[in-house]
Every structure is written in structure tokens, then in C-alpha cells.
Amino acid sequence: MIFNRWYRNYRETMTRSQLRSELYALVHGQKDTAQRLIDLEQVRHPGHTESWYLDKVIYDLRRSA
């Protein structure tokens, strides 16, 4: 529970550019792949912020690894 709160606060402080850099690292620099994953989440979950989509894609990639 404490970890979840810490993690949520940590993610809120990260900028979009930091999130984007993390995502690019996870997809080994393949920016087109990263953008496709973001686009897919935007279709599945419309109406969220860019940071939310970046965080969701990163979370899903880390979870499936």
C-alpha cells in the first residue's frame, strides 16, 4: 500500500519527456513502435492526458516483461 502511494507520487512528478525517454528505452529506441502503442491506448481509453497514455504503455510493457 505504501509502495503504491510512493509510486503514484513518483510518476506524477515525472515529465512527459522523461516518460517518453523511458518508453523509448523499453522499446529499444523504436519510436514508431512506441507511437503505435500510445495510439492503441488512445483508442482503447479516450480522453486521458498524454502522460497517462505514456505511463499506461510503460506499465503494460514492464508488467509483461
N, C-alpha and C positions, 0 to 999 in steps of 0.2 A: 504494500500500500504506500509506504513512504517512498519507495523507488519510483512508483508510478507518478506521484506528485512531483518528485525531483525531475524525472524525465520530461514531464509535460512542461515544467518551467524552463528546463534547459532548451527544449525545442522552440519555445516561444521567443527565446532570446536570439536564436539564430536568424541571420538574414536570409533573404531568398538566394543571394549569390552563394552563401555558404551551403545552403541546402542543394543548390544546383551543382556545386562542386562535388559535394558528397555523392549525389546521384551519378554524375559523370564517372566518378571513381568506381562506383559499383558496377557500371556497365562498360568499364574499361575504355572510357573515352568515346564511346559510340553515341554521339549526340543525337543522331537520328533515332536510335533505339530509345533513348531517354525521352525524346519528344513524343514518340508513339505511345509509350507507357503513360505519359501525362495526358495525352489526348484521349486515351481509352478511359482513364479515370474521370475525365471531364464529361464524357458521355454517360458513364455509369452513375456519377454523383454530381449533377449540375448544381451551380450556384455557390460553390465554395471559392475561397481565395487561392491564389497561385501557391502560396506557402502550404496550404492544406494539401493540395494535389502533390506537391513535391514531397511532403512528409509522408503521405499515404503510399506513394510509389516506393520510397526508401524503406518504409516499414515493411511493405509486402516483399520486397527483394530480400531484406535481411531475414524475414521470417521463413522464406522458402529456401534459404541457403543452408 
